[in-house]
Structures are given as structure tokens and as C-alpha cells.
């Protein structure tokens, strides 16, 4: 992981196509501006992780596994 110290108004470039500018710094937050091509998807990490969890949960479950789990739950 690369760690950089930047001040408000400073920028950094990623791959020559993506620019990240530090817009504002407060004691508890940093406000970033991101300039990137339309083909680059930018997501907050928590949104990405939630989406992945939802996709995994929505996948079909094997019918045998559901029957097994239903049997286990019925015994309690």
C-alpha cells in the first residue's frame, strides 16, 4: 500500500487518466474529488461489499441443502 500525505488542493494521478484531488480536510473527514473516464467505475467500498453480499445471497441454493436445513430446524 502506498501512503501519501497531501494537503487540501493537492492532487495525485493514477495511471495518467485518473486524478484525485483533496478538496477539504476536517478533523474527522477528507473530501475527495475524483476525475476519471466514464469507463471507470467508482464505488465506495461499503457499497461494493454490500452488493457482493446481496448477489451471493440471491444465488440459488441446492434443493437438498434446503431440505437438510428444514429438517434440522424442525427438530428444534
C-alpha distances in whole Angstrom, upper triangle without the diagonal:
4,6,10,13,16,19,21,22,19,18,15,15,14,16,19,20,18,18,16,19,19,22,23,21,23,23,22,20,19,20,19,21,19,21,21,24,26,24,21,21,19,19,18,16,19,21,20,20,24,25,23,25,28,28,28,31,33,33,37,37,40,43,44,41,42,46,44,42,46,48,45,45,49,50,48
4,7,10,13,16,19,20,16,15,12,13,12,14,17,18,16,16,14,16,16,20,21,19,22,22,21,19,17,19,17,19,18,20,20,23,25,24,21,21,19,20,19,18,21,23,22,22,26,27,26,28,31,31,31,34,36,36,40,40,43,46,47,44,45,49,48,46,49,51,49,49,53,53,52
4,7,10,13,16,17,15,14,12,14,14,17,18,20,17,16,14,15,14,18,18,16,19,18,18,17,15,17,16,18,18,20,21,24,26,26,22,22,20,20,19,18,21,23,22,23,26,28,27,29,32,32,32,35,37,38,41,42,45,48,49,46,47,50,49,47,50,52,50,49,53,54,52
4,6,10,13,14,11,11,9,12,13,16,17,19,16,14,12,13,12,15,16,14,17,17,17,16,13,15,14,16,16,19,20,23,26,26,23,23,20,21,20,20,22,25,24,25,28,29,29,31,34,34,35,37,39,40,44,45,47,51,52,49,49,53,52,50,52,55,53,52,56,57,55
4,7,10,12,10,11,11,14,16,19,20,21,18,16,13,12,10,14,14,12,14,15,16,14,12,14,14,16,17,19,21,25,27,28,25,25,22,23,21,21,24,26,26,27,30,31,31,33,35,36,37,39,41,42,46,47,50,53,54,51,52,55,54,52,54,57,55,54,58,58,56
4,7,8,6,8,9,13,15,18,18,19,16,13,11,9,7,10,11,10,13,14,15,14,11,12,11,13,15,17,19,23,26,27,24,24,21,22,20,21,24,26,26,27,30,31,32,34,36,37,38,40,41,43,46,48,51,54,55,52,53,56,55,53,55,58,56,55,59,60,58
4,6,6,9,11,15,17,21,20,21,18,15,12,9,7,9,8,8,11,13,15,13,10,11,11,13,15,18,21,24,27,28,25,25,22,23,22,23,25,27,28,29,31,33,34,35,37,38,40,41,43,45,48,50,53,56,57,54,54,58,57,55,57,60,58,57,60,61,59
4,6,9,12,15,18,21,20,21,18,14,11,8,5,5,5,6,10,13,14,12,9,9,9,11,14,16,19,23,25,27,24,24,21,22,21,23,25,26,27,29,30,32,33,35,36,38,39,41,42,44,48,49,53,55,57,54,54,58,57,55,57,60,58,56,60,61,59
4,7,10,13,17,20,18,18,16,12,10,6,5,6,8,10,13,16,18,15,12,11,10,10,13,14,17,21,23,25,23,24,21,22,22,24,26,27,28,30,32,32,34,36,37,38,40,42,43,45,48,50,54,56,58,55,55,59,59,56,58,61,59,58,62,63,61
4,7,11,14,17,16,16,14,10,9,6,6,8,10,11,15,17,18,16,12,12,10,11,12,14,16,20,23,24,22,23,20,22,21,23,26,26,27,29,31,32,33,35,37,37,39,41,42,44,48,49,52,56,57,54,54,58,58,55,58,61,59,58,61,63,61
4,7,10,13,12,13,10,7,5,4,6,9,12,13,17,19,20,17,13,12,9,9,10,10,13,17,19,21,18,19,17,19,19,21,24,25,25,27,29,30,31,33,35,35,37,39,40,41,45,47,50,53,55,52,52,56,56,53,56,59,57,56,60,61,59
4,7,10,9,11,8,6,5,7,9,12,15,16,19,21,21,18,15,14,11,11,10,11,12,15,19,19,17,18,16,18,18,20,23,24,23,26,28,28,29,32,33,33,35,37,38,39,43,45,48,51,53,50,51,54,54,52,54,57,55,55,58,60,58
4,6,6,7,6,5,6,9,12,15,18,19,22,25,24,21,17,16,13,12,10,10,10,13,16,17,14,16,15,18,19,20,23,24,23,25,28,28,28,31,33,32,34,37,37,38,42,44,46,50,51,49,50,53,53,51,54,56,55,54,58,59,58
4,5,6,5,6,8,11,14,17,20,21,24,26,25,22,18,18,14,13,11,10,9,12,15,15,12,14,13,16,17,18,22,22,20,23,26,25,25,28,30,29,31,34,35,35,39,41,43,47,48,46,47,50,50,48,51,53,52,52,55,57,56
4,5,6,9,11,15,18,20,23,25,28,30,29,26,22,21,18,16,13,12,10,11,15,14,12,15,15,18,20,20,24,24,22,25,28,27,26,30,31,30,32,35,35,35,39,41,43,47,48,46,47,51,51,49,52,54,53,53,57,58,57
4,6,8,11,14,17,19,23,24,28,30,29,26,23,21,17,16,13,11,10,11,15,14,13,16,16,20,21,23,26,26,24,27,30,29,29,32,34,33,34,38,38,38,42,44,46,50,52,49,50,54,54,52,55,57,56,56,59,61,60
4,7,10,13,17,19,22,24,27,30,29,25,22,20,16,14,11,8,6,7,11,11,10,13,13,17,19,21,24,23,22,25,28,26,27,30,31,30,32,35,35,36,39,42,44,48,50,47,48,52,52,50,53,55,54,54,57,59,58
4,7,10,13,15,19,20,24,26,25,22,18,16,13,10,7,6,5,7,11,11,9,11,11,14,16,18,21,20,19,23,25,24,25,28,29,28,30,33,33,34,38,40,43,46,48,46,46,50,50,48,50,53,52,52,55,57,56
4,6,10,12,15,17,21,23,23,19,16,14,10,8,6,5,7,10,13,14,12,14,12,15,16,18,22,21,21,24,26,26,27,30,31,31,33,35,36,37,40,42,45,49,50,48,48,52,52,50,52,55,54,53,57,58,57
4,7,9,12,14,17,20,19,15,12,10,7,6,5,6,9,12,15,16,13,14,12,14,14,16,19,20,20,22,24,24,25,28,29,30,32,34,35,36,40,42,45,48,50,47,47,51,51,49,51,54,52,51,55,56,55
4,6,9,11,15,18,18,14,10,9,6,5,6,8,11,15,17,19,17,17,15,16,16,18,21,22,22,25,26,27,28,31,32,32,34,36,37,39,43,44,48,51,52,50,50,54,53,51,53,56,55,53,57,59,57
4,6,8,11,14,14,11,7,6,5,6,9,12,15,18,20,22,19,19,16,17,16,18,21,21,22,25,26,27,29,31,32,33,35,37,38,39,43,45,48,51,53,50,50,54,53,51,53,56,54,53,56,58,56
4,7,10,14,14,11,8,5,5,6,10,12,16,19,21,23,21,20,17,18,17,20,22,22,24,26,27,28,30,32,33,34,36,37,38,40,44,46,49,52,54,51,51,55,54,52,54,57,55,54,57,59,57
4,7,10,11,8,6,5,7,9,13,16,19,23,24,26,23,23,19,20,18,20,22,23,24,26,27,29,31,32,33,35,37,38,39,41,45,46,50,53,54,51,51,55,54,51,53,56,54,53,56,58,56
4,7,8,6,5,6,9,12,15,18,21,25,27,28,25,24,21,21,18,20,21,23,25,26,27,29,31,32,33,35,36,38,39,41,45,46,50,52,54,51,50,54,54,51,53,55,53,52,55,57,54
4,5,5,6,8,12,15,18,22,25,28,29,31,28,27,23,22,19,21,21,23,25,26,27,29,31,32,33,35,37,38,39,42,45,46,50,52,54,50,50,54,53,50,52,55,52,51,54,55,53
4,6,8,11,15,18,21,24,27,31,32,33,30,29,25,24,20,21,22,24,26,26,27,30,31,32,34,36,37,38,40,42,45,46,50,52,53,50,50,53,52,49,51,54,51,50,53,54,51
4,7,10,13,17,20,23,26,29,30,31,28,26,22,21,17,18,18,21,23,23,24,26,28,28,30,32,33,34,36,38,42,43,46,48,50,46,46,49,49,45,47,50,48,46,49,50,48
4,7,10,13,16,20,22,26,26,28,24,23,19,18,15,16,16,18,20,21,22,24,26,27,28,30,32,32,34,37,40,41,45,47,49,45,45,49,48,45,47,50,48,46,49,51,48
4,6,10,13,16,19,22,23,25,22,20,17,16,14,15,17,18,20,21,23,24,26,27,29,30,32,33,35,37,40,42,45,48,49,46,46,50,49,46,48,51,49,48,51,53,50
4,7,10,13,16,20,21,23,20,19,15,15,13,16,17,18,19,21,22,24,26,27,28,30,32,33,34,36,40,42,45,48,49,46,46,50,50,47,49,52,50,48,52,53,51
4,6,10,13,16,18,19,16,16,12,13,12,14,16,17,18,21,22,23,24,26,28,29,31,32,33,35,39,41,44,47,49,46,46,49,49,47,49,52,50,49,52,54,52
4,7,10,13,15,17,14,14,11,13,13,16,18,18,19,22,23,23,25,28,28,29,31,33,34,36,39,41,45,48,50,47,47,51,51,48,50,53,52,50,54,56,54
4,6,10,11,13,11,11,9,11,12,15,18,17,17,20,22,22,23,26,27,27,29,31,32,33,37,39,43,46,48,45,45,49,49,47,49,52,50,49,53,55,53
4,7,9,12,10,11,10,13,15,18,20,19,19,23,24,24,25,28,29,29,31,33,33,35,38,41,44,47,49,47,47,51,51,49,51,54,53,52,55,57,56
4,6,8,6,9,9,12,15,17,20,19,18,22,23,22,23,27,27,27,29,31,31,32,36,39,42,45,47,45,45,49,49,47,49,52,51,50,54,56,55
4,5,6,9,10,14,17,19,22,20,19,23,24,23,24,27,27,26,29,32,31,32,35,38,41,44,46,44,45,48,49,47,49,52,52,51,54,56,55
4,5,7,10,13,16,19,21,19,18,22,23,21,22,26,25,24,27,29,29,30,33,36,39,42,44,42,42,46,47,45,47,50,50,49,52,54,53
4,6,10,13,16,18,21,19,17,21,22,19,20,24,24,22,25,28,27,27,31,34,36,39,42,40,40,44,45,43,45,48,48,47,50,53,52
4,6,10,13,15,18,16,14,18,20,18,18,22,22,21,24,26,26,27,30,33,36,39,41,39,39,43,43,42,44,47,46,46,49,51,50
4,7,10,12,14,12,11,14,16,14,15,19,19,18,21,23,23,24,27,30,33,36,38,36,36,40,40,39,41,44,43,42,45,48,47
4,7,9,12,10,10,13,15,14,15,18,19,19,21,23,23,25,29,31,34,37,39,37,37,41,41,39,41,44,43,42,45,47,46
4,6,8,7,6,10,11,11,12,15,16,16,18,20,21,23,26,28,32,35,37,34,34,38,38,36,38,41,40,39,42,44,43
4,6,5,7,9,10,11,13,15,16,17,19,20,21,23,27,29,32,35,37,34,34,38,38,35,37,40,39,37,41,43,41
4,5,5,6,9,10,11,12,14,15,17,18,20,22,25,27,30,33,34,31,32,35,35,32,35,38,36,35,39,40,39
4,5,5,6,9,10,11,12,14,15,16,18,20,24,25,29,31,33,30,29,33,33,30,32,35,34,32,36,37,36
4,6,5,6,9,10,11,12,14,15,16,19,22,24,28,30,32,29,29,33,33,30,32,35,34,33,36,38,36
4,6,5,6,9,10,11,12,14,15,17,21,22,26,29,31,28,28,32,32,29,31,35,33,32,36,38,36
4,5,5,6,9,10,11,12,14,16,19,21,24,27,28,25,25,29,29,26,29,32,30,29,33,34,33
4,5,5,6,9,10,10,12,15,18,19,23,25,27,24,24,28,28,25,27,30,29,27,31,33,31
4,5,5,6,9,10,11,13,16,18,22,24,26,24,23,27,28,25,27,30,30,28,32,34,33
4,5,5,6,9,10,11,15,16,20,23,24,22,22,26,26,24,26,29,28,27,31,33,32
4,5,5,6,9,10,14,15,18,21,22,19,19,23,23,21,23,26,25,24,27,29,28
4,5,5,6,9,12,14,17,20,22,19,19,22,23,21,22,26,25,24,27,29,28
4,5,5,6,10,12,16,19,21,19,18,22,23,21,23,26,26,25,28,30,30
4,5,6,9,10,13,16,18,16,16,20,20,18,20,23,23,22,25,28,27
4,6,8,9,13,15,17,14,14,17,18,16,18,21,20,19,22,25,24
4,6,9,12,14,17,15,14,18,19,17,18,22,22,21,24,26,26
4,6,10,12,15,13,13,17,18,17,18,21,22,21,24,26,27
4,7,9,12,11,10,14,15,15,16,19,20,20,22,24,25
4,6,8,7,7,10,12,11,13,16,16,17,19,21,22
4,5,5,7,9,10,11,13,15,16,17,19,21,22
4,5,5,6,9,10,10,12,14,15,16,19,21
4,5,5,6,9,10,11,12,14,15,17,19
4,5,5,6,9,10,11,12,14,16,17
4,5,5,6,9,10,10,12,14,16
4,5,5,6,9,10,10,13,15
4,5,5,6,9,10,11,13
4,5,5,6,9,10,11
4,5,5,6,9,10
4,5,5,7,9
4,6,5,7
4,5,6
4,6
4
